[in-house]
Amino acid sequence: MRVKVDKLEVGIMRSFEPLPCPICQRTYSSPGNLKQHLENIHMSSNELNFECRICGNKFKSKWYLHKHLHRAHHIRGRKET
């Protein structure tokens, strides 16, 4: 069993077992990060649940929608979601 140790900026030590993606084998430091990767990268394209109210483009996650609003429509914040 291999344990990776990561030193945080505040000087606190933590250890974790890398969690591999069951599809592409990329590893993640926490179950939450792995879950986000699975949803954002491996979710089927017919599950685009977040739609831009301005142009109608659809996205896999709220985060991608916010990035789109900022880049394409120069809207900051979360008022337009």
KAFEN-V147943 format. One record per residue. RES is the residue in three letters. SS is DSSP state (helix for helix, strand for strand, loop for the rest). PSI is psi in degrees with one decimal (999 if undefined). D_CENTER is the distance of its C-alpha to the mean C-alpha in whole Angstrom. Layout:
res & ss & psi & d_center
RES & SS & PSI & D_CENTER
RES & SS & PSI & D_CENTER
This chain:
res & ss & psi & d_center
MET & loop & 126.1 & 27
ARG & loop & 129.4 & 26
VAL & loop & 126.1 & 24
LYS & strand & 135.5 & 22
VAL & strand & 132.0 & 23
ASP & strand & 125.4 & 21
LYS & strand & 124.0 & 23
LEU & loop & 160.7 & 21
GLU & loop & -32.1 & 23
VAL & loop & 0.9 & 25
GLY & loop & 7.5 & 26
ILE & loop & 137.3 & 25
MET & strand & 143.0 & 25
ARG & strand & 152.6 & 22
SER & strand & 151.8 & 22
PHE & strand & 155.4 & 20
GLU & loop & 123.0 & 20
PRO & loop & 136.9 & 17
LEU & strand & 113.5 & 15
PRO & strand & 145.0 & 15
CYS & loop & 130.9 & 14
PRO & loop & -12.2 & 16
ILE & loop & -49.6 & 16
CYS & loop & -4.1 & 16
GLN & loop & 7.2 & 16
ARG & loop & 140.7 & 14
THR & strand & 151.4 & 14
TYR & strand & 153.6 & 12
SER & loop & -13.8 & 13
SER & loop & 156.0 & 12
PRO & helix & -34.5 & 12
GLY & helix & -40.7 & 9
ASN & helix & -39.6 & 7
LEU & helix & -43.0 & 9
LYS & helix & -43.3 & 8
GLN & helix & -41.6 & 4
HIS & helix & -47.3 & 6
LEU & helix & -42.9 & 9
GLU & helix & -41.4 & 8
ASN & helix & -32.0 & 6
ILE & helix & -42.8 & 8
HIS & loop & -0.4 & 11
MET & loop & 143.2 & 12
SER & loop & 149.9 & 15
SER & loop & -15.4 & 16
ASN & loop & 0.7 & 18
GLU & loop & 47.4 & 15
LEU & loop & 92.3 & 14
ASN & loop & -5.7 & 15
PHE & strand & 113.9 & 14
GLU & strand & 137.2 & 17
CYS & loop & 126.4 & 18
ARG & loop & -13.7 & 22
ILE & loop & -50.3 & 23
CYS & loop & -9.7 & 23
GLY & loop & -2.8 & 22
ASN & loop & 147.2 & 19
LYS & strand & 148.9 & 16
PHE & strand & 157.6 & 12
LYS & loop & -29.5 & 10
SER & loop & 162.9 & 8
LYS & helix & -35.6 & 10
TRP & helix & -46.6 & 8
TYR & helix & -36.9 & 9
LEU & helix & -44.6 & 12
HIS & helix & -40.8 & 12
LYS & helix & -42.6 & 12
HIS & helix & -48.0 & 14
LEU & helix & -40.4 & 17
HIS & helix & -47.5 & 17
ARG & helix & -44.4 & 18
ALA & helix & -34.0 & 20
HIS & helix & 2.3 & 21
HIS & loop & 40.0 & 21
ILE & loop & 125.5 & 20
ARG & loop & 158.0 & 19
GLY & loop & -171.4 & 18
ARG & loop & 21.3 & 17
LYS & loop & -28.7 & 21
GLU & loop & 4.9 & 20
THR & loop & 999 & 17
